[in-house]
Amino acid sequence: MALDRRALLAGLGALPLIGCSETEPPSYGDILRMGDAFTYSALRALTPRLGLAREYGHKDITPIAAIGTVNPGNPAEPGYQPDQGQLYDRLRTQGFAGWRLEVTGRVARPRSFSLQELMALPRRTQITRHACEEGWSAIAQWSGVPLKAVLQASGVLPSARYVTFECYDALADGVDMVDALHPQTILAYGMNGQALPLQHGAPIRLRVETQLGYKSLKYIRRIVVTDRFNDTGQLGPIQTGWAWWAGI
């Protein structure tokens, strides 16, 4: 049954604009940001929260480019951070044997996971399309642990609203709890049947299949669960000109 246009517009007009609360993604007073906020509110209100991104078969897998940082341990990289970069380089040369993923914030059991501990949690494999903001796309197979399983193992608290990811390069970003708990949001440690390659984010990367590719951060080192929105500072998406929510 077609949705009545006037009813739709009335419903959208009744939605609260994001940015009116410290707990919501802010508009920063900019008209384009207010548009981002309106889109986020409207789609969260009108679309299924657990709608799945399309999955493909093995015959559909294509080559996929590695863009942005391809080695956070390389001082020549534009996102190189001396402390984290040197640590990453040591971990890489040791086969990531000493690597740990820290989970902190609004969780009952703050902890850190080794790669082996993550692999011991429930596993999900999915073949999905990476839709790049630059206009290209590619299809790859990703294997890893659902973010939901990691949050549950850490005792995520009922007050949690957002999950922020910090990386070994200069990037950081976050998602709301809807996308954090989505069944296709995973921490991938495998790609196309092999261990995740260095240039694609080893040892783990985020896969947010319901958003554009730049939300699927590489080289994750720390997860922070919060009850308030965190724009992740000057190098976060909002302050560098990107939309915080990039749903597709």
Secondary structure by P-SEA (a helix, b strand, c coil): ccccaaaaaaaaaaccccccccccccccccaaaaaaaaaaaaaaacccccccccccccccccbbbbcccccccccccccccaaaaaaaaaaaaaccccbbbbbbccccccccccaaaaaacbbbbbbbbbccccccbbbbbbbcccaaaaaaaacccccccbbbbbcccccccccccccccccccccccccccccccccccccbbbbccccccccccccccbbbbbcccccccccccccccccccccc
